[in-house]
Amino acid sequence: MKRFMTAIVILASSPALALNAIPDGVPTPSDNPMSSAKVELGKQLFFDPRLSIDGTVSCNSCHNVMASGTDNRPTSVGVNGQRGGRNAPTVWNSAFLTTQFWDGRAATLEDQAKGPPLNPIEMGMPSEQAVVDRLSTIPGYKKQFEAIFGAVTYDNMAKAIAAYERTLITINSPFDRYMKGDKKAMSNKAISGMKRFEQVGCSSCHNGVNFAGPALDTGTGFFQKFPVHNNPLIAKYKLADDKGRYEVTKDKADINTWRVPSLRNIAVTAPYFHNGAVNSLGEAVRVMAASQLDKKLSATEVDEIVAFLESLTGEFPVQTMPRLPDISGSSLVGAIK
C-alpha cells in the first residue's frame, strides 16, 4: 500500500510523468549482453516444440509473436491437452517489466524462461538436465551454444530466449507518435479518452513506459490488490477465486494481489484479466472501474477510454519463422521416460 500511495503522489505532483512514450532502447542485464547470434539462437528456441516432453508445445504456442504475443485463449493449452490456470500475458514489450508472470514470481526474462519447460502442465520436461541433454543431442544447437556461451546449460538456454524477447518491442503507436509531437496521430476521441483515463484514476496504477506502473529496479514488482471493491461483476467473472501472489509468498497480505499488467497492445490481447474471463475491452474497462475505483462509468466514458487504449497498439516488427536445427536418423520425442 505504501508503494501504491507513493505512485499516486508522484502522479499528482507531476502528471507529465504518468504516461510515457516507448523508449528507443530496452534494459539489458550486464551478464547477458545482446548479440545477433544469441538473438537468433533464442528465436529458434522460442519456436522449437522440442523443448516440451512430447514435442507439441513451444514458447510461441502460448505467446504467438506472429500476432499479439498471446494465444487469445482464456487459459493456454499445454502438453497432453492440459489447461493452465491463468491467461498468457503478451510477450511483446515484456522487456520493460521489472517482474514477470501475473504473480511477479520471476525477477527477469531469464528467470521467466526457465519456468515453462519444467512446468508439468505447460511443457512437461522432467528436469533441467533433461532439457540440456535433449539440446545437446541436436548438433546444430550444440554448435551454437558452444560458440556463443561455451556450453549447453539450462541458464544459457534461458539467456538466449530472453535476448530474443528483448527484441520484441512495438513502436510508433498513435499514442507514442502523439507524445513525440504528432498531435494528429490520435483521434479526438482517443485524446478525450486519455484525459478521462487520468481523471477517472486509471493512471494511478497504469502509468510509465509500459502502462504497468512506475519505473522500479529489476526484480521489484509493482503489485496491487484486485479486486478491491465488491460488486456483482467479481462473482460473475470469478475474479477473486485465484489468490494471486499469495500462492507464491503465502503471506495473507498478498491474497488477490497481482503485478499490474501492461496496457500496451491491450486492444489485441483479449480475453482479459488473470483468468481470461472477460472477452471485450469495453467490459474490462467497466470491471476495472467498478472493482478498483468503485465507479460506474457511462457508455460515453467507456467508449472514450477504449479509444485511448486502442491508440496504445504499436507496430509489430515482422517475425519470420526460423529454420530449426535438425537431428538425423532418430526422433527425440518419447526418448524421456
N, C-alpha and C positions, 0 to 999 in steps of 0.2 A: 504494500500500500504506500509506503514511503516513496518508492521509486515512481509509482503512478502519480503521486502528488507533485513530485519534482518535475515530471514531464508537463503537468498542467501549468505549473508556474513558468516554466521556460516558454511554453506556447503563449501564455497570456502576456508575458513581457516582451516577446519578440515573435509576432505572428509570421514574419517572413521566413523564420527558420523552420516552420512547421512542415511545409510541403516543398520538396526539393526535386529538381531535375536529376536525371540519372547521370552520374559522372562518366568521364572518359575511361578511367581505369578501374580495376577491381582489387580488393585487398588480397594479397598473396603471402602466405607464410614463408618465412625465411628458410625453413627446412624443406620446402617443396617448390623451388623456382620453376617457372614455366619454360617449356621448350617445345618446338614444333613436334619433335619425335615423341615426347612424353604425351602431348595432347592427342596425337594420332593413336598411340597405344591405348590411352584412356578411352578414346572413342570406340575403338574395336571392342574393348572390354565391356563398355556400356551397352553395346548392341549384341553381345555374344550370349546366347541362351545356355552355352555350355558351362556357365558359372552356376547353373542350377542343377540339382541332382539328376533330373530326368531330361535335361536339355530342352525344356519348354519355356522357360521364363528368363528374360534378360532385364536389365535396369530399364531399358526402353519400353518393356511391356507395360509398366505402370507409369512411367514418366516419358511419354511419347514426344520426342523432340521434333518429329515430323509435324506436330501440331502444337497443342497448348502446353506440353510438358507434363500433362496428366493423362489418365486414361478415360476421363469423363464418366467414370462409374462412381456410384456411392462409395463402394469399397472395392479394392483390387482383387484380382484372381491370381493365386499363387500356384505352386506345384500341386498336382492331383486335384485341381479344381477347387482348392480351399479358398475361402474368403477371409481377407484381413478384417480387422475391426475398425479401421479408420480410413478416411478418404486420403488418397495420394496427393500430397501438395505438389505444385508445379516446381520443376527443377530450373525453369528459366529465372534468372536473377537471384537464384539462391546463394550466389557468392556474396551478396550483400547482407545476408542474415548472420547474426552473431551466435545463434544456436540453431540446430536442425531438429527435425521431427516436430510434430504437434506439441509434444511434451518437453521439447528442448533437451532431450537426454544426450544428444551428441553436440559437442562443442564446435566441431568443424566439419567441413565437407568430407575430409579424410575419415573422421570418426563415423560419419553417417554411412559412407560407402562400405564400411566393414560390417554393417548390420544385416542387410537383406540376404547376402549369400548364406548366412548361418541361421536365419530365421526359419523355423520348421514349416511355417505357413507360406512364406514368400518363395525362397529359392531352395531351401531344404538341404544344403550341404552339411555333413555331419561335423566338420571341424575346419579350422584354418588350414591345417596340414593337408586335408583332403583337397582343398582348393588349390594350394600350392602344388600338390602332386599332379593334379589334373592339368594345370597350366604348364607345368614342366614337361609334360608328355607331348605338348604341342610344339614342334620345333620352332615355328615362327615366333611364338610368344617367348620361348626360352631365349632365343637370339635377341629379341628386342629388349627384354628385361635386363639381360646381361650388358647390353650396350648402353642402356640408359641409367640403370641403377647398380649394376654389378651382379645382381642375383634376383631370382624369383622369390619374393616373400609376400606374405599377406599384406603387410604395411605398404609395400611398394605397389601392389595392385590398387590399394585404396588411393595412394598418391596419384597414380596415373588417371584414375577415374575422376578424382577431384580436379585435376588440372584441366581435363576436358570440360567439366561442368563450369569451370570459371570462364569459359569462352561463350557460355550460353546467356548472353545479355541482349535484351531487346531495347533498342534505342529509338529515338525520333518519334515517340508517341505524340499525339496532338498536345498533350499536357507539357511534355518536355520542350517542344518547339515553342509553345506559348511562354513558358518560363524563361526561355532564352531570347525572347523579344519578338517572336512572330505572333502578334495579337490577333491574327486571323486564323490561327491554327485550331482554335477551339470555337465551337458554336456558341452563340449567346446563351443557349440553354445549358450547355456544359459549364460555362463561366458562372452562371447563376447557381448551378449545382455545386460548384467548387465553394462558393460563398456559403451556400446552405450547409454543405458538408462541415465547414468550420463552425458556423453558427449553432448547428444542432449539437455539436460536440464530438463528432466522429474523429476529428483530428487530434483529440486528446490522447488517443492510442495509435491511430493510423496516421503516422507522420514520418518524416525522414525520407531518405532516398527511396526506400522500398515500401513506404507506407506501412511499415511493420514496427514502428517505434523509433525512439531517438538513437543516435549513434552511441554504441556501447562497446566495451572491449570484447574481443572474440572469446566465446565461452560464457559470456554474461547475457542471459536471456532477458527479454522484456516480456514479462508474464502478466496476465490479467485473469480475474475471475470471469467465468462465463458459464451459465447466465448469472446475472446479478439480481434483476427484478423479476419476481414471479409473475407469470401471465400464462394464458391458455396455450400459447404457441410452444412453450417449453415442453409441455406434455405431448402436444400434437407431434412434434418432431423428435421427441426423446432426447433432448439436448443435454439433460443433466444425468443421464444414465451412466455415461463414461466419466470416471472420476479424474481423468486428465493426468496432470503432473503428479498427483498423489500416488499413482501406480509406480512411479519412479522413486519418489522420496519417502513415501509412507508417512509424510508429515500432514496432519489433518488440515493445516493451514493451506495446503495445496490442492484440496479437493475441488474439482471443477475449475482448476487453473490451467491456462494454456499459453503457449507462446503466441503472441499477437501475429497473425498471418499477414503476408504481403497482400496488397490490393492491386499490384501491377498485373495487367492482363486478366483481371478478375472476370471481365465480361466473357472470356472464352474458356474459363476453367470450371464451369458448372459440372456437377452439383456442389452445393456449398456446405460449409461447416465440417467439423471433425468427423461427423458420421455421414456426410454427403446426403443428408435427409431433405434438403431444400433445393428444388430444381431451378427456380428462377431468381435472377438477380434482384428484381423488384421485391420479391418476397423476402429475400435475405436482408435487404435494407430495412424492411418493416420489422423483421425479427430482431435485428440489432438495435433498432431504435427503442423497441419495447423492452427488450431484455437487458440492455446495458444502460440506457439513458432514461428509461421509464417515460418514453414519449410516443405518442401516436401521431404519425405523420399523415398529412393529406396526400391524395393521389398526385397532386402537382409537386409537392415536395419530394416524394419518392421518385417521380419521373425526372426531376432536375438532378437529384443525386445520382441516379442511374446514368444519365447523360454524362455527368462528370466522370463516373467510374469507367464508362466506355472510352473516355479520352485517355485513359491510362494504358490502353492496348498499344504496344510498341511494334516496331518492325522485327520480325523473326528472321534471323540470318538463315539462309538456305542450308540445310543439312543434307549431305549425300551419304548414302548407305556405304559403310566401309567394307572392303574385302577382308574377310576374316582368315587367319592363317589355318591351313589345312592340317589334318592328321591323316596319314596314308596307311591303308591296309587294315584298319581296325576302327572300332567305334568306342567312344568314351562313355556313352550313355549306358547305364546299367553296370558299369565297372565297379561302382562303390556299393557295398552292402551295409 
